[in-house]
Amino acid sequence: MFKKFLCIAIVIFSSLSAFSQNSVNDYKYVIVPSEFRFLDEPDEFQLNSISHFLFNKYGFIALKEDEQFPEDLIFNPCLGLKSDVIDVSGTFKRKLIIELKNCNNEVIFLSQEGESTEKTYSIAYNKALRDAFLYVNALNYNYKPNETILAKGSSKNKAADQEIEQLKEEIAILKQEKETQIVSETAVAVSTVDSVVNETPELASESVETKETVLFAQKTNSGYQLVNNASKVVMVLLQTRNPEVFIVQDKNAIVIKEGTFWYVSENDGQVKDTRLNIKF
């Protein structure tokens, strides 16, 4: 037993030397995938569930990749480490290695091999994984905020806020230009229809309401996706620090709440505000 823990200590020291630029203590979360690459299906042999449990047991805040992430992790993915389990098994032994990578795909920690000679795969992988986690336990993880990593989130938040404000300004300018154009066209039309009592100029509608189309908001890690009655994704909304403003993914547009209604404001050279009937 003493030799085992001495070996663990040597490996941890070697790992810290190899990856000395960063420490696991710099990271607030560990993200566990739903399926490891060497397996054939999600959570096969319950290895993903066991990993999630053991990371939490040894002091980490472990999150499953398909669950709702905390707000600080959404705005700063670099707060989290991505976990993986690597199969290096031989003919007669199941051997697993635990790997932790940061948001730049740099290896922060690599455990020594956990081993098992059990013949039944489910038992062998379970024991090998728990054996490898002894090296995770030996890290004595204790989160200590890293200013460099925290700054990445601050810069992203600032950039997102600036983008939202820029979109709002552009939309406001386009609205003003449209209103000025409508007023000008109306004035010209009125002056030419003195003899036509029932004729009125056709004006462009500034806001289009789509009451008949109900969109259902489905929560995602980064905001919501809006689907119609046919379960087709209509648009993806990326949340911002303002709960009443969303950025539309892959479009130069935002979804904003005005009063009790939601509108999508698109900026494609022409102002177009469409009222949305969203069910959250």
PEJOPE-V442140 format. One record per pair of residues at least 4 apart in sequence whose ideal C-beta (glycine too) atoms are under 7 Angstrom apart, sorted by the first residue. I is the first residue (numbers start at 1). GAP is how many residues later the second one is. If there is no record, write none. Layout:
I_GAP / I_GAP
//
This chain:
1_4 / 2_4 / 3_4 / 4_4 / 5_4 / 6_4 / 7_4 / 8_4 / 8_126 / 8_127 / 8_130 / 9_4 / 9_129 / 10_4 / 11_4 / 11_101 / 11_124 / 12_4 / 12_123 / 12_126 / 12_127 / 13_4 / 14_4 / 15_4 / 15_94 / 15_95 / 16_4 / 19_88 / 19_89 / 19_90 / 22_4 / 22_80 / 22_86 / 24_57 / 24_76 / 24_84 / 24_85 / 24_115 / 24_117 / 25_116 / 25_117 / 25_118 / 25_119 / 26_118 / 26_120 / 26_123 / 27_52 / 27_53 / 27_54 / 27_75 / 28_33 / 28_51 / 28_52 / 28_115 / 29_32 / 29_34 / 29_44 / 29_50 / 29_51 / 30_25 / 30_30 / 30_32 / 30_50 / 30_51 / 30_53 / 30_70 / 31_32 / 31_34 / 31_49 / 31_50 / 31_51 / 31_52 / 32_16 / 32_19 / 32_20 / 32_23 / 32_30 / 32_31 / 32_32 / 32_33 / 32_51 / 33_15 / 33_32 / 34_8 / 34_9 / 34_14 / 34_30 / 34_31 / 34_32 / 35_4 / 35_6 / 35_7 / 35_8 / 35_13 / 36_11 / 36_12 / 36_48 / 36_49 / 38_49 / 39_5 / 39_8 / 40_4 / 42_6 / 43_4 / 43_5 / 43_6 / 45_76 / 45_77 / 45_80 / 45_81 / 46_4 / 47_4 / 47_38 / 47_78 / 47_82 / 48_4 / 49_4 / 50_4 / 50_76 / 50_79 / 51_4 / 51_32 / 51_34 / 51_78 / 52_4 / 52_10 / 52_12 / 53_4 / 54_4 / 54_79 / 55_5 / 55_7 / 56_4 / 56_6 / 58_78 / 58_79 / 58_83 / 59_82 / 59_83 / 60_81 / 63_4 / 63_6 / 68_151 / 68_153 / 69_4 / 69_5 / 69_152 / 71_4 / 72_4 / 72_7 / 72_81 / 73_4 / 73_6 / 73_7 / 74_147 / 74_148 / 75_78 / 75_81 / 75_82 / 76_76 / 76_77 / 76_80 / 77_26 / 78_24 / 78_25 / 78_71 / 78_74 / 79_70 / 79_74 / 81_19 / 81_20 / 81_21 / 81_27 / 82_19 / 83_15 / 83_17 / 84_15 / 85_11 / 85_13 / 85_44 / 86_10 / 86_11 / 86_13 / 87_9 / 88_7 / 88_9 / 88_25 / 89_4 / 89_5 / 89_6 / 90_5 / 92_25 / 93_22 / 93_23 / 93_24 / 94_21 / 94_22 / 94_30 / 94_31 / 94_34 / 95_18 / 95_19 / 95_20 / 95_33 / 96_17 / 96_18 / 96_29 / 96_32 / 96_33 / 96_36 / 97_13 / 97_14 / 97_16 / 97_35 / 98_13 / 98_34 / 98_35 / 98_38 / 99_8 / 99_11 / 100_8 / 100_9 / 101_4 / 101_5 / 101_6 / 101_7 / 102_4 / 102_6 / 111_21 / 111_24 / 111_25 / 112_23 / 113_19 / 114_14 / 114_15 / 114_16 / 114_17 / 114_18 / 115_13 / 115_16 / 116_8 / 116_11 / 116_12 / 116_15 / 118_5 / 118_6 / 118_9 / 120_4 / 121_4 / 122_4 / 123_4 / 124_4 / 125_4 / 126_4 / 127_4 / 128_4 / 129_4 / 133_4 / 134_4 / 145_5 / 146_4 / 147_4 / 150_4 / 151_4 / 152_4 / 153_4 / 154_4 / 155_4 / 156_4 / 157_4 / 157_84 / 158_4 / 159_4 / 160_4 / 160_80 / 161_4 / 161_80 / 162_4 / 163_4 / 164_4 / 164_76 / 164_81 / 164_83 / 164_90 / 165_4 / 166_4 / 167_4 / 167_87 / 167_100 / 168_4 / 169_4 / 170_4 / 170_97 / 171_4 / 171_94 / 171_96 / 171_100 / 172_4 / 173_4 / 174_4 / 174_93 / 174_97 / 175_4 / 175_96 / 176_4 / 177_4 / 178_4 / 178_28 / 178_93 / 179_4 / 180_4 / 181_4 / 182_4 / 182_21 / 182_22 / 183_4 / 184_4 / 185_4 / 185_16 / 186_4 / 186_15 / 186_17 / 187_4 / 188_4 / 189_4 / 189_12 / 193_6 / 206_67 / 207_66 / 207_68 / 208_66 / 208_67 / 209_66 / 210_64 / 210_65 / 210_66 / 210_67 / 211_66 / 213_15 / 213_64 / 214_15 / 214_63 / 214_65 / 215_11 / 215_12 / 215_13 / 215_19 / 215_61 / 215_62 / 215_63 / 216_10 / 216_11 / 216_63 / 217_7 / 217_9 / 217_61 / 217_62 / 217_63 / 218_6 / 218_7 / 218_9 / 219_5 / 220_4 / 220_5 / 222_16 / 222_17 / 223_14 / 223_15 / 223_16 / 223_23 / 224_13 / 225_8 / 225_11 / 226_8 / 226_9 / 226_11 / 226_52 / 227_4 / 227_5 / 227_6 / 227_7 / 228_4 / 228_6 / 235_13 / 236_13 / 237_9 / 237_11 / 237_18 / 238_8 / 238_9 / 238_11 / 239_7 / 240_5 / 240_6 / 240_7 / 244_12 / 244_13 / 245_9 / 245_11 / 246_8 / 246_9 / 247_7 / 248_5 / 248_6 / 248_7 / 248_16 / 251_15 / 252_14 / 252_15 / 252_16 / 253_11 / 253_12 / 253_13 / 253_14 / 254_11 / 255_7 / 255_9 / 255_21 / 256_7 / 256_9 / 257_5 / 258_5 / 261_14 / 262_14 / 262_16 / 263_10 / 263_11 / 263_12 / 263_13 / 264_10 / 264_12 / 265_8 / 266_6
//
